[in-house]
Amino acid sequence: MQRSAPAAPKLDAYVSGILAGDRAMLARAITLVESTKPEHSAQAQQLLQELLPATGKALRIGITGVPGVGKSTTIDQLGMNLIAEGHRVAVLAVDPTSRRTGGSILGDKTRMSRLAQERNAFIRPSPTSGTLGGVTRKTRETMALAEAAGFDVVIVETVGVGQSEIAVADMVDFFLVLLLPGGGDDLQGIKKGIIEIADMIAINKADGDNVPRAKSAANEYRAALQILTPHTATWSPPVLTISGHENKGLEELWEKIIEHREKMTSSGEFAQRRQRQAVAWMQDMLNDRVMASLKANAKVAERLPIVEAEVRAGRLLPTLAVDEIVGLLGIGEN
């Protein structure tokens, strides 16, 4: 006889479990947030609203870097250091290029093997639904759930250097770019835009024979930063050399993160950044709802393929095509 699936928790069970720091309930809540079913989406938004007073208290850190730079090793060691100091650490790994699978959860926990065994740590791929828009929407919601569960440091790890990094930088308090020793070659491979939004650059794997190359690379990046306009007058991004593998430089790295928070809080920019992020979250959700309404509209569903074909063939201007589709929804009419 086949057993039926266990009933989903009710809203109050989600709320009480998450506020109590129940990691299993947190994981179930994230799964609820991931769901595309309308009834699940409605419950997820109710849950987030109930938990709103318990969110926003964590320090949100984004960490990015080219593949092979040692992000996972560094996060694993930094997380262990923070837990030893009494923090609770959540790690959300963002990969907008592929849909999350059960295997990827195991992969992230394998890469951060020590942190995965800690009761005061929580590791989970941040659900993106395979789209960049999913990065901003789902990662923000997952972050809020982790904060409500009592994790006071939330680290968002990205897979590489690209468009998703811009999205992540816009939702965290501190954005760290990890780079490899080597100087000029690496400088050529990093987009200027990523360096411009970095709150700190750390040259990783500064150990053994790599130390001289790491110091040389750090000097090159310091010089590069001097010719860029900082995105705030309050903070000049430092360039450090670290070794996640040997736990060198991570104490100074953390001190710089705390120094950044203190300076930004004193200037009022920390609160302003959070306020901008909240409005951006709202705008992203609004865009999603509008697109969902558009796709669900019967008139649009019938006409859209025809309009797309006309645009594709060069017979219809894209702006006029948009006007026609929007008109079917009645948007913009007096």
C-alpha positions in Angstrom: 0.0 0.0 0.0 1.5 3.3 -1.1 1.8 5.9 1.6 0.5 9.4 1.0 2.8 12.3 1.2 3.0 14.0 4.6 0.7 17.1 4.9 2.4 20.4 4.4 2.8 22.4 7.6 0.3 25.2 8.3 1.4 28.8 8.4 1.7 29.0 12.2 3.9 25.8 12.2 6.2 27.4 9.7 6.4 30.6 11.6 7.1 29.0 15.0 9.5 26.5 13.6 11.6 29.1 11.8 11.6 31.5 14.7 12.9 28.6 16.8 15.8 28.1 14.5 14.5 24.7 13.2 16.7 24.0 10.1 14.4 21.3 8.8 11.5 23.7 8.9 13.6 26.4 7.3 14.5 24.0 4.4 10.8 23.2 3.9 10.0 26.9 3.9 12.6 27.5 1.2 11.0 24.7 -0.8 7.6 26.5 -0.4 9.2 29.7 -1.7 10.6 27.8 -4.7 7.2 26.4 -5.7 5.5 27.9 -8.7 2.1 26.7 -7.7 -0.2 29.7 -7.0 -1.5 28.3 -3.7 2.1 27.8 -2.5 3.1 31.2 -3.7 0.3 32.8 -1.7 1.2 30.9 1.4 4.9 31.8 1.0 4.1 35.5 0.8 1.9 35.2 3.9 4.8 33.5 5.6 7.3 36.2 4.7 5.0 38.9 5.8 4.6 37.2 9.2 8.3 36.8 9.6 9.1 40.3 8.4 9.8 41.8 11.9 12.4 39.1 12.4 14.3 39.8 9.2 16.9 42.4 8.3 19.2 41.8 11.3 21.8 39.7 9.6 25.0 41.0 7.9 24.6 40.1 4.2 27.8 39.3 2.3 28.1 38.5 -1.4 31.2 36.6 -2.5 32.2 36.1 -6.1 35.2 35.1 -8.1 36.3 33.2 -11.2 36.0 29.4 -11.2 38.9 27.8 -9.2 39.5 30.9 -7.1 38.7 29.0 -3.9 35.3 30.5 -3.0 34.0 27.4 -1.3 37.2 26.7 0.7 37.3 30.3 1.8 33.7 30.4 2.8 34.1 27.1 4.7 37.0 28.4 6.7 35.5 31.9 7.2 32.2 30.3 8.4 34.1 28.0 10.8 35.9 31.1 12.2 32.6 33.0 12.7 30.9 30.1 14.3 33.8 29.8 16.8 33.1 33.5 17.6 29.4 32.7 18.3 27.8 33.6 15.0 25.3 31.5 13.1 26.1 31.3 9.4 23.8 30.7 6.4 25.4 30.1 2.9 23.2 30.5 -0.2 24.9 29.4 -3.4 23.5 31.0 -6.5 23.8 29.4 -10.0 21.5 31.1 -12.5 22.8 29.1 -15.4 21.3 25.7 -14.3 18.2 24.6 -12.5 18.8 23.4 -9.0 18.8 19.6 -8.4 19.1 17.4 -5.4 22.6 16.6 -6.5 23.7 20.2 -6.3 22.7 20.4 -2.7 25.0 17.5 -1.9 27.7 19.1 -4.0 27.6 22.4 -2.0 27.7 20.5 1.3 30.6 18.4 0.0 32.6 21.5 -1.0 32.0 23.0 2.5 32.4 19.8 4.4 33.2 21.2 7.8 30.6 23.9 7.7 27.9 21.4 6.6 28.4 19.5 9.8 27.9 22.5 12.1 24.6 23.0 13.8 25.0 26.7 13.6 25.4 26.6 9.9 23.0 26.2 7.0 24.0 25.6 3.4 21.6 25.7 0.5 21.7 26.5 -3.2 19.5 29.6 -3.6 16.7 28.8 -5.9 16.8 30.8 -9.1 14.4 29.0 -11.4 17.1 29.0 -14.1 16.8 32.8 -14.7 18.6 35.9 -13.7 15.3 37.3 -12.4 15.1 34.3 -10.2 18.4 35.3 -8.6 17.0 38.5 -7.3 13.5 37.3 -6.3 14.2 33.9 -4.8 17.5 34.7 -3.2 16.0 37.7 -1.4 13.2 35.5 0.0 15.6 32.7 1.0 17.8 35.3 2.7 14.8 36.7 4.6 13.9 33.2 5.8 17.4 32.5 7.0 17.5 35.7 8.9 14.2 35.0 10.6 15.7 31.6 11.6 18.4 33.4 13.6 21.3 33.3 11.2 23.2 36.6 11.8 25.6 36.2 8.9 24.2 35.3 5.5 26.7 34.7 2.7 25.6 34.6 -0.9 28.1 32.8 -3.1 27.9 33.2 -6.9 29.3 30.8 -9.5 31.6 33.2 -11.4 31.9 36.7 -12.7 29.0 37.9 -14.8 25.6 39.4 -14.9 24.3 37.6 -11.8 27.1 39.2 -9.7 25.5 42.6 -10.4 22.2 41.3 -9.1 23.8 39.8 -6.0 25.7 43.0 -5.2 22.4 44.9 -5.2 21.0 42.7 -2.5 23.9 42.5 0.0 25.5 44.8 2.5 29.1 43.9 1.5 30.3 42.6 -1.9 33.7 40.7 -1.9 35.5 39.8 -5.0 38.0 36.9 -4.8 40.9 36.8 -7.3 43.8 34.6 -8.0 47.5 35.5 -7.8 49.0 36.4 -11.2 48.4 40.1 -11.6 48.0 41.4 -15.1 46.6 38.2 -16.6 43.8 38.2 -14.1 43.2 41.9 -14.5 42.5 41.3 -18.2 39.9 38.6 -17.3 37.8 40.6 -14.8 35.2 42.9 -16.0 35.6 46.5 -14.9 32.0 46.7 -13.8 32.6 44.0 -11.2 35.7 45.8 -9.7 33.7 49.0 -9.6 31.0 47.5 -7.4 33.4 45.6 -5.1 33.6 46.6 -1.5 36.8 44.7 -1.1 39.1 42.6 -3.3 41.0 39.6 -1.8 43.8 37.8 -3.6 43.2 34.2 -2.5 45.7 31.3 -2.4 48.4 33.6 -1.1 50.5 30.7 0.3 53.7 28.9 -0.5 55.2 30.0 -3.8 52.2 32.1 -4.6 52.9 34.7 -2.0 55.1 37.0 -4.2 52.6 36.7 -7.1 49.7 37.5 -4.7 51.4 40.6 -3.4 52.2 41.7 -6.9 48.6 41.2 -8.0 47.3 43.1 -4.9 49.5 46.1 -5.9 48.1 46.0 -9.4 44.5 46.0 -8.2 45.2 48.8 -5.8 46.5 50.9 -8.7 43.5 50.0 -10.8 41.1 51.0 -8.0 42.8 54.4 -7.7 41.7 55.4 -11.2 38.1 54.2 -10.7 35.5 56.5 -9.1 34.4 54.8 -5.8 30.7 54.2 -5.5 30.7 55.9 -2.1 32.8 58.6 -0.5 32.6 56.8 2.8 34.5 53.7 1.9 37.6 53.0 -0.2 37.7 49.3 -1.2 40.8 47.6 0.4 42.8 44.9 -1.4 44.0 42.0 0.8 46.0 38.9 0.3 44.5 35.8 1.9 44.7 32.0 2.0 41.4 30.3 2.6 43.1 26.9 2.7 45.6 28.0 5.4 43.2 30.4 7.2 45.6 33.3 6.6 44.2 36.9 6.3 40.6 35.9 7.1 40.7 37.6 10.5 41.7 40.9 8.8 39.1 40.3 6.1 36.3 40.0 8.7 37.6 43.1 10.5 37.3 45.1 7.3 33.7 43.8 6.8 32.8 45.0 10.3 34.6 48.3 9.7 32.6 48.8 6.5 29.3 48.2 8.3 30.3 50.6 11.1 31.3 53.4 8.7 28.2 52.9 6.5 25.9 52.8 9.5 27.4 56.1 10.9 27.0 57.8 7.6 23.4 56.6 7.1 24.3 54.8 3.9 23.7 51.3 5.4 20.0 52.1 6.1 19.7 53.8 2.7 21.1 50.8 0.9 18.7 48.5 2.7 15.8 50.8 1.8 16.8 50.8 -1.9 17.0 47.0 -1.8 13.5 46.7 -0.3 12.0 48.9 -3.1 14.0 46.9 -5.7 12.5 43.7 -4.3 9.0 45.2 -4.6 9.7 46.3 -8.2 11.0 42.8 -9.2 7.9 41.2 -7.7 5.7 43.7 -9.5 7.4 42.9 -12.8 6.9 39.2 -12.2 3.2 39.6 -11.4 2.7 41.7 -14.5 4.4 39.1 -16.7 2.4 36.3 -15.1 -0.8 38.2 -15.7 0.2 38.8 -19.3 0.9 35.1 -19.9 -2.3 34.0 -18.3 -4.5 36.3 -20.4 -6.4 34.4 -23.0 -6.3 37.2 -25.6 -2.6 37.6 -25.2 -2.0 33.9 -25.4 -3.8 33.9 -28.7 -2.2 37.0 -30.2 1.3 36.8 -28.9 2.7 34.1 -31.2 1.4 36.1 -34.2 2.9 39.3 -33.0 6.2 37.6 -32.3 6.3 36.2 -35.8 5.6 39.7 -37.3 8.5 41.1 -35.2 10.8 38.2 -36.2 10.1 38.8 -39.9 10.8 42.5 -39.5 7.3 43.5 -40.5 6.3 45.0 -37.1 8.3 47.4 -34.9 9.0 45.9 -31.5 7.6 49.0 -29.7 4.3 48.8 -31.6 4.2 45.1 -30.8 4.5 45.9 -27.1 1.8 48.6 -27.4 -0.6 46.0 -29.0 0.0 43.4 -26.3 -0.2 45.9 -23.4 -3.4 47.2 -25.0 -4.9 43.7 -24.8 -4.5 43.8 -21.0 -6.2 47.2 -20.8 -3.1 48.8 -19.3 -2.6 52.4 -20.0 -6.2 53.1 -21.0 -8.0 56.0 -19.5 
